[in-house]
Amino acid sequence: MKLNYTEIKTLGQLVKAGYQTKKIKDELRDNLRENIIAGKDSFQGVWGYEDSVIPELERAILSRHNINLLGLRGQAKTRLARLMVNLLDEWIPIVEGSEINDDPLKPMSRYALELIAEKGDDTPISWLHRDDRFYEKLATPDVTVADLIGDVDPIKAANLKLSYADDRVIHFGMIPRANRCIFVINELPDLQARIQVSLFNILQEGDIQIRGFKLRLPLDLQFIFTANPEDYTNRGSIVTPLKDRIGSQILTHYPDDIETARKITEQESKLDARQVESIYVPDLAKDLLEQISFEARESEYVDAKSGVSARTSITAFENLLSTAERRSLLNGGDHTMVRLSDFLGVIPSITGKIELVYEGEQEGADGVAGILIDDAVKSLFPKYFPKINKLERKDEPTVYDELLHWFFQGEGFELMDDFTDEEYKRALDSIPALNQLIKEHQPDYNEKDVYFLKELLLWGLVSHRKLNKQRFTDGFEFKDLYSSFLKDI
């Protein structure tokens, strides 16, 4: 019979109900087993790990291991740890008033033992929900043993008029207070080596020592650590005996394809409902946005060791919509669509998320961001239009000749940032050769997305050095590649 937790208030009632205590690792294991049997996803909202990280994580949980999630920034390490809370039992009983979540059936603190000795079956109990069983600590160099394990509290000693030899003067740290909970230490290598050493006994034997007190407290915790692989050589390292005590080390990774990256971005982006309703985003724009992060991870200007977080695409998507929204508001409109020229608005999201190597510093953060956008355009271009080879025979005709000739004969083509949607479409429609290329190579393309595709074609020709693109105060100008050279002559 299922327990009615709201009615069980004392130890006697709990015993009578036949409640059986479980260790936290057994809770996680048993509930995961049920989910696997039922075909239920235990880590909903985490994409791209279905065949790699999640199976390894499930094996670690079934093995009752403490876990180290090792990966670059923005790879959902903390998200995975927090989702493990859903594998805990919904409620567990604790001795009411206990600092360390004493199990009423297996008390271990002095407070709980004395209370049960005094009140017996009338010992009051309360119920702890699984949402309250998650503790998290960011490892920083200033973390002390007292923060994690505990220390002698002189104020408590004075107030209770106790000797420092009395264990009641102990103030428990975060780890004992997280007894029977999931405890996460983020960026473990940042923890000083002497602090890491203080975790040895907790991980292996389950007991703790505070100052001169050796307390045999069989703490029941599920430890999850997160670390960046480069931290082993940069800021610090995980000491070898501690690594030896961590049961499973699991490597995380970035999304392998644009489709998965898009799911993550759309799920995590914090958008105003009015943005979603009033701004149309072509699928190609979403692909291009994700491609920027893929380019950054391969770029010679970006430090690959520091990683390019998934948050780059998330914040860039938010900025992209805000750029389109601002333009629409300035024009007095209530609906608009994202343009490729709006991607200038995502540059602040990129520059704050990437670490540059020396060559990148020489280019400047904004310059590198612009290069990444151009590289993303260049990568997607062959999916929609005939490939442009680096080496071409002189005078050999190409499908782009008519369009390039149009630019050669004219004075250029301008796309202003503040164009209304009508002006923007009219400007792109004014190039006959551009319209013809779309008809020939993308005849069935979504009519609503065609204008973004036209811009991609122009930007693609620029990235392949067939056209020249110049940025001025409030817009772009596209010209024949040699126009500026001939003008100087």
N, C-alpha and C positions, 0 to 999 in steps of 0.2 A: 504494500500500500504506500502511495506517495505521501511523503511527510508534508504536513501543513506547517511551514516554518513560522508563520506569524503566531501560532498558538503555543509553540514550544519555547518556554521562557526559563526553565531550570534544568539543571544537570539530571535530576531524577526523571523528568519527562523525556529527556533526550535518550537516556538509557532504556527507558520503558519502550520508546518508539523503535528501538533496535538499530539506532544509527551506527554505521561502521565508518571509522576514520580511514582516510586515504592519504598517502603522501602526494604532494603536488605533482610529482613526475608520473605517478600512477593515474592521477586525474587526467592529465594531458594525454597519456598513452591510451587510456580506456575510451575517452571521448573521441580521440582521433580514429581509433579502431572502428567505432560506431559510424563515424562520418565516411570512412573509406568503404565500409560494407554497404552503406546506404547510397554511395555515389555522390555524397555531398562535398562541395568545395569548402575546405577549411580556411582558405586564404583568398577570399573574394576581393576583387579590386586590384589584385597584383597580376600584371600582364607580362608575358614573355618568359615566365619562369616555369611554365607548366611541365616542361620536359627536362629541366635542369635543376634549378635551385629547390623548388618545392618538393620533388621526390627525395632529395637529399635531406631536407629539413624534416620531412615526415619520418625518414629512417632514423634520424637522430632522436626525435621525440619517442619513437617506439623503443629505442635503445636506452631511454631515460638519461640522455646525455646533457651536460651543460654544453652550450653552443657558442662558437665564435663565428660571426658573419663578417667575412673579409671581402672588401670591395671598395671601389672608388666612390666618391661622393655622389649623392643623388641616385642611388641604386636600390632604394626602398628597403634598406636594412632595418631601420627603425620601424617602418610600417609593418614588416614581417613580425617583428618582436611584439608589437602592440596587438596584432591580430591573433597571437597565441592566447590572449586573454579569453577569446571565445571558446577555447578548448577546455577551459576550467569548468568545474561544477558551478552551477549558478549561485549557490549559497553554501557557506560553511559556517559551523558554529564556533564561537570563541568565548572564552571566559570574559564576561563583561568587565571592562575597565583595564584589561591586560594591555601593556605597552607592546608586547611582542606576539599578539594574536594567539595566545595559548589555546591549544586544543583542550576542551573540557575533559575529554577522555584520556588524554596524555599530557597533563600539565607539566611545565618544566621551570617556569620562573618562580622565584620566591613568593611573589605576590599571589600567583594562582594557587600554588601549593598550600599557602596559609589560608587563603579564602575557602578552598574546598575542605580543608581540615576543619575549619570553623563552621561552615554551613552545610556541608555534605550535599545531600540531594537537593537542597534549597539554593545551591549556588546559582546565581543569576547568569544566564548566557545571552549573548546577542548574536546576530547573524551578519556575516560579511559577504557582500555581493562581489561577484567576480570582477566587476568594473573597478572596484576599489583595491584590487589585488595586483596592481601594476605599479612598480616603482622604477624610476629612471634617474640616472645620475650621469652628467657629462663629466668625463675625466679631464680635469685641468691640473696644471702643475701645483696649484695651491690646495688641492684636496689633501686632507690629513687622515691619519688613522682614526682620530677621534670622530671625524665626520662619518666615516664608513662603519667602524666597529663600535666606538664608544669611548667614554672617559669617566674619570671620577668627577663628580659635580660638587664643588665646595659649597655652593649655595644650598644645595639639597642637604648636605651634611650639617650645615649651620642651622637650617630651619628645623630639621628633625633631631638636632642635637645628637648626631651619631659620630662615631669614630670613623676615620678613613679606612679602618680595617673591616668595617661592616659593608657587605656587598649591596646594601640598600642605597649607598651613596652613588652607585653607578648610574650614569646617564647613557642609555643605549643609543648607538649610532643608527644610520639608515638601514644597514643590513639586518641586524636583529629585529628592527621594527618591521622589516619586510618579510618576517617569518611566514611561511605558507603562501608566499606570493612569488610573482615573476619579478626578478631584479635585473635591470639592464644597465650596463656600464658602457656608455658610448665613447668612442675614440680611446680605447683601452691603452694604446701605446703612450698616450699623453700622461698617463698616471706614473708618477715617479716609481722607480724600481723598488724602493723600500716600502711603498704603499702596496705595490703588487704582492710583495712577500707576505703582507698581512692577510692575504686572501687564501694562502696555501691551506691552512687548517680547515677553513670553512668549506672549501671545495672538496677536500679529501676526507677529513674526519668529521666535519660538521660541528666542531666546537670552536669557541672563541676565547681569547685571552684579552683582558682589559687591565692595563697597568699591572698591578701585582696579583690580580684575581684571575685564577684559571677556572672559568665556568664551563662545566660540561653541559652546554646547551645544545642538544641535537637539533640544530636549526634545519628547517625543511624549506629549501629554496630551489627555484629553477633559475639558474644564471644564464643570461644571454649577453655576450660581449659583441661590440662592433669595432671594426678597425679598418683603416686604409692600408693597403699593402705597402705603400711607399713610406708609411710611418715607421716601418722597421729600420729604415736607414736615415730618415730625415729628423723628425722631432724626437723620437724615442724608439723603444722596442718593447716587445712583450718578453719578459724574462723566461728563460727556457723551462724552469720547473713549473711555472704557471701554465705555459702552453701544454705541458705534459699532462696537466690536471684537467684540461678542457677536453671533453669527450669527442666532439665533432667540430671540425673547421670547415665552413661552407663558403665557397667562392660565389659572389654575386657578379652580375654583368649588366651592361646596357642592352636596350632592345636590339634585336638582330635585324629588324626590318621596319620600314616606315609605317606599315599598317599597325603594328604593335605600339610604336611610338605615338601614333595619333590617338589611339585608345587612351593611353596614359595622359596625354595632354588634355584631351577633351574631358576626361574624368576629373582631373585635378585643377583645371582652370577655374578661378573664382570670377564669374561674369555676372554683371547686372542683367536682370531679366529683360530690361529695355534694349540692351546691346544684342541679346540673342534674337529678339523679335525684329529689330530694325536693321540689322546688318547681315547681309548675305555673304557667306564665305565660300568661294569655289573650292571644290575638292583639291584642285591643283595648288591652290594657295596653302592648304593644310599640308600637302605633301612637301611643298617647297620649304615651309617653315621647319618641318622635321629634318629635311635634308641638310639644313644649315648646321644642325648639331652633329649629324653624321660627318659633314665636311670638317667641322672643328676638331673632331676626334682623330682625323687623319692629317690635319694641317701641319705644315712645317713651322708655322708661326706659333702654334699652341703647344703648351707643355702637356703631352699625353699622360705623363705620370700623375698629374693632379686630377685628370678626368674632366669631362664636360657633363655637368649634372643634368638630369632630366628636367630640373627646374628651369634650365635655360629655355627650353621650348615652351614650358608652361607660362612663364612670365612674358616671353616674346609673343605668345598668342594673345595674352591679355592686352599687351601694348598695341598689337596689330589692330585689334578691334577698337581700342580707344582712339587710335589714329584715324580710322575711318569714321568713327562716331564724331570726333571733334570737327572734321571736315564737313560732315553732314550738318552739324549744328551751326557752323559758321555760314553755310549756304542756305540755312533756313529749311532744310529738308527733314523728313522724318524716316526715310528709308535710304539705304545706299548699299553698295557692294565693296568688298575689299579689292584694292588695286595692287599691282606689283610695286608701284611707286610708294605705296603705304609702308612697304617694308623698311623704309628709312626710319620709321618710328620704332622698330624693334632693336635698333642698334644699342640703346642704353641697357636693354636686357641682356645683350650678348657681352658687352664690354665688362659688365660687373660679374660675369660668371666664368670667364676663362682666364687662365694663367698663361702669360706669354713667355716664350723663350727669348733669347737675345735678338734674333732676327725680327720677332714680332714687336719687341719694344722699339726697334728702329722704325718700323712701319707706323707704330702708334695704335692704340686700342681701337679707335674709330676706323682707321685704315684697314686693320685686320678684319673687323666686322663687315666692312664693305666688300672685302675680298671673299669672305665666306659666303656672302649672299650671291656674289657673281659666280662662285664655284658651284653653289647649289643649283643655280639656273643652268649652268653648263652641264651638270650631271643629269638633269631632268630633260634637257632639250632633245636628245636623241630618241626619247620615248614617244615624242609627238611629231618630230620633223626629221627629214633625212639627215644623216650624220654628216658633219663637216670635217673632212680630213685635214690634219695639220699640213701635210704636203700635198699639193695639187699641181697638176700639169698646167703650164702656162697656156692661157686662152682656152682651156677646157671648159665647156659650158656646165653650169650648175643650175639647180632649181631656184636658186636665190638671185640669179643674175638680174631679172627684171626688177625686183625690189631694190637691189643695190643700185641699179641704173636710175631708178626714180630718185633716190637720195643724191646721186651724183649730179643729176640735172637740176635739182632744186636747191633751196637755201637751207634746208633742214626741216626738222619737225619738232614742235614743242608740246610737252605735256605738263601743264601747270598743276601745282599741288591743290589749288583751290577751284579747279574746274568743277562745275556741277556734273551730275551723272550724264545729263544730256550733252554738255560740252565735251565731256570725256569720250563718250561714244561717237560723237560727230567727228572728233579729231582722229580717232583710230579708223573710222569708216572712210576718211578722206584719202586713204592710201590704197588705190586700186590693186596694186600688186600684193599688198598684205592680205586683202580680202580673198584674192585668188589662191594664194598659198593655203589659206585655211580651208577653202572649198576643196582643194585638190588632196590635201593630206589629212584633214580632220573633218570630212563632210558631215559626219553624224555626231559631232561634238555638241554637248549640251549648250543650247543657244544662250542660256543665262551666263555661262562661263566663258563664252567665246572671247570677250574683251580682255579677260585676264590672259587667255591663251595668246592673243595678239601681242600683248605686252611681253609675254615670255619669249615670243619669236624675235622681237626687237632686241631685248636684253641678251638673248642667246647669240644673236649675230654680233653684238658688242663683245661678249665674252670670248667669241671665236675670232675676234679682231677683223670682222668684216664691216662693222660700223663703228662710229665714234659716239660716245655718250658723255655729255658734260652736265654737271650739276651747277645750277646757279641758285640765287637766293630763294626763289619760290617755284622751282620746277626743274624739269630735265629737258635737254635738247639733244636730239639724235641727228647726226650728220654723216655724210660720206667720210670714210676713214681718212682721206687725204685732203679734205677741205681746208683744215687749218694750215696744213703745209703749203698748199697752193696759194692761200691768201697771203701768207708771209712772203712768198716769192713775188 
